[in-house]
Amino acid sequence: MVGKKFIALIAGAVALAAGSGCSAGPQKDDHDRGSGSGHGQAGLAAPKVPDRSMRLIGDGSTAYTGLQPRQPVAKRLRAGQRPPQFVVFSWDGAGEDSQKLFSHFRRVARKHDATMTYFLSGVYLLPDSKRGVYDPPRHVRGASDIGFNDVKGVRDTVRQLRGAWLEGNEIGTHFNGHFCGADGGVGTWTTEEWKSEIRQAESFVKAWKTHAGLRNEKPLPFDYGTELVGGRAPCLEGQRNLIPAAKAMGFRYDSSSTGGRQVWPDKIGGIWDFPLQQIPMPGRAFETLSMDYNFLANQSGTTRGDPAKHAAWGKQMRDGMLAAFDRAYQGNRAPLFIGNHFESWNGGTYMRAVEDTIATVCPRKEVRCVSFKQLTDWLDAQDPKVLAKLRQLDVGERPKPGWTAFLSDQGPAASRPSERTSARPMTQADRVRQAEE
């Protein structure tokens, strides 16, 4: 990749209670894989796109090839049925460079029957020679805090995006220039400026052949204007004005808020709010956001810390993710959101921690390692009254009467006793909604 990635420090050091409940036995799957998908088979090659179903779009950078393969069928929970444990692993900036981490984690996902969300930075499909095509809000034309790409980088990234989508993964957006801070950063942008940024992110995907001169490459097998349904803002800034823009542009969720807790998600501004969550940081008296960079920020404060501590730092992140998983899996079953970057910070210790976590949690019974889009599909399929009851459960809280009694009807959850009775603190979605009102 051309340009150095700049990720803002978000040191979420908020101490939270970490309750957990009793273990739960298996139940019948309610989020079935489509028949004949073959999803999750180790080493499975991406299927070829049949030419007869391909309809090129624009300059041929993208094409409509039918519905995305290997998608689970979202089913409504039966009365009294315990929800599955969803885990979403997502990647900011997703591009393939010399480290080849994109292709590596595609193999990891296939091995462990997981799908993920790859948030693509649009400028990774724009060669530096074409930087003037990008007109970022509040910055000069051709500016970008993460640089641009070269032709080889565009080709390599497109090949990974193609394979990832065919394997059932989601291609979301990390938008474009990754501008942070008070001086023209995304947190200062208006809704109209966010709309411009989204349109440009789409346009770079739809015209990479023209911009990179790669006319002989295969098209991406999807219409990005249809497939793009969510993103994560750079530095987790600017969500308040992003939400109405995202909604107007057809997004179904946003993953840009901070300080979320491990409780069931709610909508904000008409779309699902999937914040990075506060999770345990073993050995410390506070929790931090569920992202590799935030562990780094609280450990070394630099991407090149003391090599003698790399293994310990990776273990601390892995143990924190597993502790967060366990308290949800044994407790309220709230989805767990993990954010990452394709980087070798501190000797790649965070990449190894994430890979170990995937291998540990994704094969577990009733666990669904899915994309944000797939989670959105499942949430949209549920009875809103059931989701409202699930949102009554606090972090690590398991219904005292058991899942069968708790979800056997649509009565008010507050009338049922539980193992913890603490009031639910205000979430980021609550704060933004209150400000809008």
N, C-alpha and C positions, 0 to 999 in steps of 0.2 A: 504494500500500500504506500502511496505517496503521501507524505504529511504525517506528523506525529499526532496521535490521538490525545485529545485533551478532555479529561473527565473531571467534572467538578467534585470537590470533596463534600460529601454529605455524611457527616459523622453523627449518625442517629444514636446518641447515647442516652436512651431513656430506659430507666429501670421499670420492668413490668413483672407482675406476679406470673409464675409459670406453673399453673395447676395442671394436673393430669388425672384421668379417671381410670377405671378398670379396663382390662383388655376385653376385646370383642371377638367373637367367633365369626367364621365366614358366612356370607349369605350369597344368594344367587346374584349373578351379575345383572346390573340394570343399564349398562352402557356398552351394549354388545358391539363387537366388530362386524362390519358388513360381511356378508357371506363371500367366501372365496377371496378375501383380501390378501391372505398370506402375510399380513403385517407382522413384523417382529421376528421373522426368521433370520438367524444370524447369516451375514454375508449376502443377503438377498440383493440382487442387482436391480437397479431401477428399470421398470418396464419401458419398452419403447412406445413412443406415441404413434398410433396408427395414422398413416398419411390420409386415409379416407375420412377421418373425423376432424382433420385440422383445417381451421379457417384463419388465415393470416390476418393480422390487425396492423394497420398503418404501414410502416416500412418493413414489417416482418420481424420486428424485435420480439413481439409477443404473438400468441395465437390462441384461439379458442379450440380446445381439444375435448370438451365435455366436462362433466363433473369431476372434481378432484378424487383420485383413487384413494383407497385405504382410509376411508373416514368411518369412525364409529357411528352407530345409529343411536341417537339420543332418545332415551326412553324415560317416561315419567315414573317417579318412584311409586311403588305400590303402597297402599295403606300399611303403616307400621314398618316399612322397610328402611333399614339403616342406609344412609348415603355412602357412596364409595369415597375413598380418599383420593382427591385429585391433587396432583403435583404438576406445576408448570415450570419447566426450565426454559429460560429465554435468554437471548443473546443480543446485546446492543451493538449496532454498527455492522453486523454480520457481513464479512467479506473474506475472500480467500487470498492469503498472501504467502510468503515463503515459509511461514510456520505451519501452514496447512491444517489449522485447527478446525476450520469449517468442515473439511472432508473427514477429519478424524472423528468429530462428534456426530457426524451422520452415521458413521460405522458403529459408534457406541450406542446410538439410539436404536438402530436396527437390531443390534445384539440383545438389547434389553426391552424390546417391545414398547418403545417410547416414541412419541412424537413431541416436537418442540416448536417454539416460536422464534423465528429469526427476524430481528428488527433491522432491516436494511437501511443504511445511510445512502440516500440517492446519489450523492456525489461519488460514490464508489463505482458507479456506472458511467461516470463522466471523466474522460481523459483530461489531463492538465491542459492540453492544447485547446480544449473546448471550454475552459473554465468560464469564459465570458458568457456562456449560455445561461449560467446561474445568476439570478438577480435577487440576492437575499434581502429580506426586510431589514432596514436600518443599517445596511452595510453597502459598500461599493460593489458594483457588479464584479463577479469573479472572486469574491472573498470567500474563505472557508477556514475555520479554525482547525479542521482536520485534513486540510489539503484536498487533493483530488487523486485520481488513479493514473495508471498508465494503461496502454492497450492490453498488455499481457494480464494485468490485474483485473481489467474489465472482463476479459475472456474467461479467466479462471473463476471469477466470482459468478458469472452467468452460468457456467457449467455446474457449479455447486447449487445455485438457486434452482436450476432445472431439476436436478436429481432430488433435492430436498422436497420440492413440491410434489413430485411424483411418488415419493415415499410417504406422503401424508402430512408433512410438516407445513406450518404456516409461514408465509412471507409477509411480515408486517413492516412498519416503517419506523426508523429512528430519525426521520426527516432528513435534513441535508447538512448544513454547514456547522452544526454543533456549537452555536454561539451561546455563551453563558455569561452571567453577571449583569450588573446594572447598566453597563455601557452597550446598549443595543442587543443584549442577550434575549433569549426567547421569553424570559419572564417579563419583558417589557412590551412584547408584541400585542397588537390588537387582534381581534377575531378575524378581521379582513386580511391582516398580514399572515395569520396562521393559514387561512385558506389559500393564499398565494404559495406558501411553503408546501402545502400538501399537493397542490396542482403540479408544482415543479417536481416534487418527489415522484409523482406518477409519470410525468413526462420523461424523466431520465430513464425510467424503466422501459417505457414504450418506444424509446428512440436510441437505445444503446448501439444498435447496428450502424445507424447514421453517424453518431458522434464518434464511435471508435473505429469505423471503417471495417467492421467485421461482418461483411456481407455473407460469407460462406458458413458462418456459425448457425446452428439450429436455433429456432426461436424459443423463448420461454413458453411453456405449454399452458399458459393461462392469461386471461384478460385481467391485468392488474387493477383496472378501474372497478372490476367486480370483486376480485379477491381481496383487495386491501380493505380490512374492516377494523383495524386498530393499530396503535403505535405507542411508543414511549418517548416523551420529550427529552431532549438533551438536558443533563444536569437535574432532571426531575423538576424543571421550572415551567411556569406559565400555564398551568392546567386550567385556571379559571377562564381565560379567554380562549384556550384551545378547545375546551369542551363544546361550546356552541358551533365552532368551526368544524370540529370532527363530526358532530351530529349532522350538520348540513351537508358534509361531504360523504355521508353514508357509513361512517364508522359505527360499530356496534359496541365497542369498549374502548377504554383508555387505561394505560398502565403508567401514568406519569406522576401520581401522587406519592407522597412520602409519609412515613410514620404510621402506616397501616398496622393493624393488629391481626392476629390469626383468628378472625371471626368470619362468618359467611358474608360475602360481598353484597353490596346494594348498588342501585343505579344512581347516577348523578347527571343531571341535565338530560335524562332520557337514554343514557348509555351506561353500560356496566363499568364500575370503578374497580380496577384491579391494582391496588397499591403494593409497592414493595413493603414488606412487613418487618416489624421488630421481632428479632429472633434471639435466642440465647447466645451469649459470647462466653463460653465456658472459662471459668477462672476469673471473670470480671464481674463487677457489681452492677453492670448495666447491660442492656441489649443493644443491638445495632441492626441496621437495615440488611435485608436478606440479599446482599449483593457482594461480589468478590471485592470490589473497590473499597467498600466500607469496612470490611475486615482489614484490608491493607492499611487504610487510613488510621485505624485504631491500633495497629501493630507496629508498622515501620514508618508510616507517613511518607514513604517513598517506594517506587517500584523496584529499587535495587537495594534492599536492606541487607542486613548481616546474613550471609549464606549459612552460618551456623544455626540460625533460627528458622530457616525456611521450612524444614520439616515440622517443627512445632507449630508454626503459624498455619500451615496447611491442615494439620490435625485439629487445631482449634476451630477452623472454619468448618471442616467436615463434621466434627462433633456438635457444633452449633446447629448445622442444618439437620442432623439426625435427631437432635433433641427437639427441634421445632417440629419435625415430622412426627416423632413419637407422641408429643402432647396433643397433636391434632388427631392422629390415627387412633389413639386410645381415648380421646376426649370428644371434642365437638365435630370432628371430621371436616373442619373448615379447609378449603383449598390452600395449599402452600405454594407461594410464588418465590422462585429463585432467579435472580438476575446475574448475568455474567458478561464478560468481554472476551473476545478471542485474543488474549494477551498472555505473555509469559512473565508476568510480574513476579518478582521475588523467586526467580528460578522455575516458574511454572507450577508452583505449589498449589495455587488455587484451582488450576485446571485439573490437577490430580485429585484434589478434594471433591470437586464437582463430579468427576467421573466415578469416583468411589461411591459417592452418594447415589448416583443414578443406578449403579450396579446393586446397591444395597436395598433401595426402596422400591424401585419399579417392578421387580418380580414378586413383591409381597401380595398376599390375597387382598382383594377388594381395592387395590391401588391402581389408579389410572394416571399414567404419566402422559399428559396431553398438551396440546397447544392452547393458547388463550381463545382462539376461535372455536375450538372444540368444546372448551368449557362454557363458552357463551351459548353454543348450541344446546348444551345440556341444561343450563340454567333457564333458557327460554322455553324449554320443554316442560318445566316443572310447574306445579300448582303454586301460584303466588302465595297462597296461605301457608303452604308447607315451607317455602323459603322464608317467610316472615317468622315462623316458629324457629327455624334454624338460626336466624339472626339473633334470637333471644339468648343463645348460648354464648357464654364468655370464653375467653382463651382457655383451652384445656378442659372445658366443662363438658361432662358426659351426663345426659339426662338420668336422674336418679331412678326413675321407674323403668329405665331401659328404653331402647329405641322403639321397640314394638308399641309400648304404651304411649310414648311421647308423640309418635307420628301416626297413631292409629286413627285419628280424626283431625279435623281442622279447627278444633277448639283453641282458645287462646293459650299460648305456651306459658304465659305468666301465672296461670292458675295451677300449674304443675310444679311440685317441688323438684329441686335439683341439688347437686352436690355442692354448688357454690351459689351464693345469692347476691354477690356484689353487683352494683349497677354497672351497665356498660358505659365506659368512657366515650366521650365524643370522638368520632373518627374524622379523618380528613374530609370525607364526603359530607359529613354533618357540618363541618366548619364552612366549606364552600357553599353548601346549600343555604346555610344560615346567612352568609354574606350576600347571596343573591336575593334572598327574601328581604 
